[in-house]
Amino acid sequence: MTKRPPIVVILGHIDHGKTTLLDTIQNTKITQQESGGITQRVSAYEIMYKNGRITFIDTPGHSDFFSLREKGAKIADIAILIIAADEGIKPQTIECIDYIKKFNLPFIVAINKIDKPNANPDKIKKQLSELGIIVEEWGGQVPCVNISAIKNLGIDELLDLILLLGDILNLNYDDNKMGEGYILEVTKDSKKGILSLGIITDGIVKSGDYITTATISGKIKFLEDVFFRRINVAKPSMPVFINGFENLPQPGEIFKIINRSEIDKIKKELIEKEISFKKQIYFSSDSETDTRINLIIKTDLYGSLDAILNILDNLAKENKIEIKIIKGDVGNITSEDLKLAKQTESILIAFNIKLAQNIYEEIKNLNLILIQANVIYEIKDKIKDLIDIKQKEQKSRGELEVLGVFNQLLNKKTIGGKVIYGELRLNDRVLIIRDGIVIGKGKIISLEKNKIKTNEVKKDELCGLIIQTTTSINLGDKLII
């Protein structure tokens, strides 16, 4: 048996300093590279410290990424529970404590932001004690260190504790064994193809090895470290990018290296149980509902898709609606996706991916609704707005499409349009919709048909109207009564 480095997961509430801690340790500006300043994927990093190695797994703190955090906790040997000294224990902190207990993980408490004027480490230790966690200083067995990730205070003490705990745990691997580990994340590279970020937990992984998970198999074409440098051999605790899976494996799966003689048998078995996100998924409330939404989701990573599916499940229950996932996949939106969206009357969701100009034009020509964002809580808010619109549409008496904009005063907008369905009446209140999102509200204070004042306009009729609103109205906007 050979000694291996500890695998450490950083757990804690959003903005409590997980990524900044890794940034300080590695001197790599991770936070600045992430959209919205939050980490939105599980990543793994290896460092050298005092002639020893430590592998860190960075996990997102936002509540909708709980499944990613769970995978990180499942793989790790040691957890760092990071808590901001100026904020104390938060909902995700408690969630992380539950994971630590679930996986029986040895852990260290890192009280961060002790440089803040309102920092109160003793208050946090008291809060922890109320949750049954007693730090060593208070007579317990849980190591605790005060740090400032941003000012590099207490970091060496934290790293020393990690190496000490790693020695106590006596972490070993068998260098004669074929490698195995966990798939941490999966992405598609336009030039390299499918790249799976894995953490090796035992044995040796080499280029040319045959590899399998519960859902997919393949032959390793090449290995890369986290800096995308080619390597021939990867050893335990090492994070490594694996290229060679025939299709996309699922994050959280165990992978194993197998003999060439086993590969055909494995492939045959996998045909029966292959998992595909392209199968339709339903989320709905327990109660009867008239509101139904079809979605096609494309994301940068499967971890992001996981988080969005979790959001949709919660939104369906909270808002008593049915959400049908026609397709969920990793990669860019294609023309085939747009055709499917048109056929199934689906709304497109694009998370953290860039769309080609021709795709934007095709979306416009097909009159499809697109929700696009790079930060998870933006997606959540936009889907919530969409649900609100759908529910209001079902209660509405009519809808108008804006075909002309003639005058835009501060509190009054003079426009022309066509009634798409239902009817409009003088003094009706309206929601102003642009690209599927509510942008404002208003009231019809003047209504004309054929330049003659009227109190009512019906379906397919053209009209002119004055809306009392401070919201600017554009061509193509819709008014829902």
N, C-alpha and C positions, 0 to 999 in steps of 0.2 A: 504494500500500500504506500502511496505517495501523498504527502501533505498538499492540500489545495487551499487557495485563498478563500476568505469568507465572501459570501454574496449578501449584500446589504440592501434593504429596501428602505427608502425614505417615505414615511407616511405622515400625513397631517392635513390640516384645513387649508383651503385656498388662500394664497397670499401670506402664509405663515413663514415662507422663506425656503421651501424645499429646493427649488431650482437655483436660488441665489447661493445656497450652501454648496451645491455641486459646482456652481460657477466659481466660487472662491477656491474650492478644493482643486479644481482642474484648470482654473484661469481661462475658461472658455465661456464666452458671453452667450450662454444659452438663452437667457430671458429675452434679449434683444432680437433673437432670431425667430422667436415664436410669435404667432399672431396674437394680438391682444395682450401680450405680456404674460400669458399663462401657458403651461405645458399641456399640450393636447394629445400626447401620445406617450406610451411607455417607451423609455429609452434606457439603455444600459451603457455604463462607462467603466473603464478599468484604470486604476491609478497605481503608481509605485509610491510607497511610503516606508522609510526606514528599512530598505531592502526587502520589503514585503509587498504583496499585491492585495488590493481590495477592489472588488467589483461592486459598483453601485447601480441600483435600478431606480430610475426616476419615475414616479407615478403622478398622474394629475390629481389635483386636490378638489376640483369641481365635483359637486354631488352626482352629476350624471355620468361620471366616469368610474362609478364604484366597481364595475366589473373588471376594469383594468387594474384598479388598485388591488382587487382580490387576487388577480393572477400574479401580481408582483409579490404579494405577501406569501402566496403559495410556494413560490420558487425560492424565496430567500432563506438564508441561515439566520440572519440577524435583522431586526427592524430598528430604525431610528424614528422615534415618535417626536416630531418637531412641533413645538407650541410657541406661539408668539407671546413674549413676556408682557406686551402691552394689551393683549386681547384675551388671553386665557383660553379655556377649553370651549370649542365650538362643535356644531353637529357632526362635521366630518371627523373631528378629533375622536369623538365617542365611537363613530363607525369604525375608525381605524383601530381603536382599542379592542373592539369586538373581533376584528380580523386577527389581531395579535393573539387573543385568547383562543380563537377558533383553531388556529394553526399551531398553537403552543410555541410561539416564536420567542426566543430570548430577545430582549430589547433594551435600548438605552433611551432615556428621555433627554432631548436637547431643547433647552429653553432658549429660544432665539430672540433677537432684537433687545438684548439687555442694555444696549446703548441708548434706547429711547428714554426720555425723561419720566414717562409714566410706567416704566417697566416694574413689574412686581413678581419676581420669581417665587417668593414665599406663598403668595396667593394661589399660584398655579400648583405648587406642591400640595397645598391644602385641598384644592379642587380634585387633584389626583387621588389623594387619600380617601376622599368621599366616594370615589369610584373603586376603591379597593386596591389602589396602586400606591405602595409606600416606598419612597426613594431611600437610598442608603443613608443619606444625611439625617433622615428622620427615623432610622432604625430598621428600615426595610431592606430588600435585596435588589431593588432596581437601580442601576447606575444612573446618575443624572449629572449633566454638565450645562453650565451657562455659557452661551455663545452669542456672538454677533457675526452672522454670516457676511454682512455687508462691510464690516470693519475688520474681519479676520481675527476675531477674538475667541479664544477657547477651542479653535479648530484642531490644533495639535493634540490637545487633551482628549477630544472626541475620537480622533483617529487612533490614539494609543489605546483607548478603551475598546475600540473595535478589534484591534489586533490581539489584545489580551483575551477578549471574549472568544475570538476565533481559536486561540490556543487552547482555551478551556474546553471548547466544544470538540476538539480533536478531529478536525475535518480532513478526510482522506478520500482518495480515489484509487481505482485499480487501473494501472497503465497498460495492462494486458487485455483489458476488456474493450469490446466495441462500444463506441460512444453512445450516450443518450442524454436527453435534456428536455427543455421546454421551448416551444415556439412562443416568443414574446410579442412579436408584431410582424405584419406582412404588408408589403407594398409592391406596386408595379413600377419599374423603372423603364422609361421609353427605350433605353439603349440596352440595359442589362437583362430586362425581363423581370421575372418574379424574384424578389429578394425577401428572405425570411430571417428576421433577427431572432437568433436563438441563444439560450444560455445552456452551456454544457454542464451537467451535474455529475457525470461519471464517464470513465473511459476516454477514448481518443477518437476524434473525427478528422478525416483526411479527404482531400480532393480525390475524386474517383470512387468514393464509397457509395454504396447503395443505401438509401434512406427511406424510412416510412413513418407515417403517423397513423392514427385511427381512420383517417379519411383520404389520404393521398400518399403516393410514393414517387420515387425518382432516383436519379443518379447525380451526385454532386459534381457540377461542372467546375465551380471554383468557390473558394472561401475568401472573405474579406473581414478585416478587423473593423472597429467602429469608426476608423478614419478612412475607410474604404481602400485600404492597402491590401493587396493580394497576399495570402498566406497559404501554406500547404497543409499545415497541421494545426488543430485547435484542441486545447486541453481544458479540463474542468474549471468551472467558475468563469471561463472566458466568454464574453459576449461576441458573437460572430454572425456575420451575414452569410447565409447559405443560398446558393443559386443552384437549381437543379430539380426542384419539385415540378412535376408535370402540370400541376394546377395549384390553386391557392390553398395552402393549409389554413387551419383555423387557429387564431391566437389562443394560447392556453393549452394546446395539445402537447402531449408527450411525443418526442421523436426518438427513433432508434436506428442505429446502423445495423444492417443485416447482410448476410452472405448473398452472393450473386445467385446461388442456387434457390434461394427463397423468394426472389423478386416476382417471378411469374405467378406463384401461388398467392402472394400478397395482393397483386394487382387484380386477380380474379375475385378475391374476397371483397376488395374495396368497391368493385362495381355495384354490389348490392346495397352498400351502405354509404355511398358517396353523398356528402352534404353539399347542398347548393343554396345560396342565398337568393337564387332566382326563383325559387318556389314562393308561392303566395303566402304571406303571413297576415293574420288578422289580429287587430287589437280592438276590443270593444268593452263597453260598460256592461254591468249585469242587467241593467234596466233596458226596456224597449227604447229605440231611438229612431228618429227620422233623418238624422244627419249622418251622411256617409261621405268619406273622402278617400279617393284612390291616390296613391303616391308611387313615384319612381324615384329611388334615392341612389345617388352616386357620390362616393366619398374618396378621400385620399388613402385611408387605411381602414382595415376591418375593425380596429378598435374604435374609430370614429363612428362607423356604422352601428356597432354595438351600443354606443352611447345614445345615438339618435333613436334607435329602436326602443331603448329604455324610456326615453322622453315621450315617445308616441304612446307607449303602453300606459304611462301615467296620465297623459293628456286625455286619452280615450276614456279612462275611468273618471277623471275629475270633471269632464265636460259632457259625459253621457252621450258619446258619439261612437261610431264605428269607423275605424281606419283600416284600409286594406293596402298592404304593401304589394304592389304588382311586381316590382323588381327592386332588389337591393344589391349593390355590387360596388367593387372598388374600381376606380379608373375614370376616365373622362366620359362625358355625355357624347353619345354617337347619334347619327341619323336614325339608326334602328331604334334607339331609345325614344326618339321623338315620334317616330311612327307608332310605337307601342303606346306612348302617352296619348296620342290623338285617338287611337282605336279604343282605349280604355277610359278616356276622359280623365286622365291622371294629371296631377300636379308634379312638377319636377323639383327635386331638392338636390342642390349641388353644394357639397361641403368641402371647403379647402382645396378646390380644384379650379384650374383655369379653363375657360371655355374658348374654343376657337371662334373667330368672328363669323364664319359661315354658320356655326351652330346658333349663335345669337340671332342671326337673320332668319334662320329656319324656324326658331321658336316664335319670332314675331309673325312670320307669314302664316304659321299654323295656329296662331292665336292661343298659345299655351301659356300657362302660368309657371314662372320660375322663381323659386326661393333660393337665394345664394348667400352664403356667409362663410367666414373663416374662423369664427369663434362660436363655441357651442351654445352659449346663452343667447346669442343673436338668433340662431336657428330656432331655439325654443320659443323666443318671443314672436318671431315671424309666423311660426306654425300656429301659435295661440291666436294671433291676429286673424289668420286664415280661418280658423275654427269659428271665431266670433262673426266673421263675415258670412260664412255658410249658414250659421244659425240665424243670423239676422235676415238673410235672403229668404229663408223659409217663412219668416214672420212678416216679410215685407209685402206691400200691395203693388209695388211696381219698380221698374228700373229704367233709367235713361242713359243712353250713350252720348257723350258730348261730341258734337260734330263741328261746332264753331265757337270761338271765343272772341267777343267783340269789345268788352270793356272790363277792366279789372281795377276798381277802386279799392280803397283800404278795407271797407266793410261790405262792399257790394260787388258782385260779379255778374256781368251780362253775357249769357251764353245761348247757343242753339243746340238742339239735339233731337234724337229720335227715341220714342218709348219702345224698349225692347220687349217688355211684357207688363201686364197689369195696367195701372193707370196712375197719373199724377194729378194732384189737386192743389189749388192755391192754399198757401199756409202749411203745406206738408213739410215735415222735417226730413232731412236727407243725410245719409253718410256719403262722403266723397271718397271713392276708391280709385287707387292707381296701382297698376301691376299687381292686383290682388291684395293690396294692403290699404287699410283705412288710413287716410291722411288728414281728414278733417270732418267737420259737421257744418250744417247750415239749414236755412229755411227758405222755401219758395215764397217770395213777397210780390212777385209779378209773373203772370203766365199769359202767353199769347199763342193763338193758332191762326195761321194765314194773316198775321199782323192785326188780328182782332183779339181784344182781351177776352179771356175765358176763365172759367173756374175749374175746368177738367180737360185732360188730354188722355186719349186711350192708346192701346197697343198699335204699333206701326205708324202712328201719327207723328209729324214733325211739329216742333214748337220752339218758341223763344221764351226765355225766362230769366228773371233776376234772382240770384241767390244771395241771401244775407249771410256772409261768412268772411272771415279773415284769411281763409285758405286759398291760395292761388289754384285755379282750375286750368287744366291743359286739355288739348285735343286727345280723345281716346279715353279720358277718365269716365268713370261711371258714377251715377247717382242712384243710391238705393233708398227707396222711400221707407 
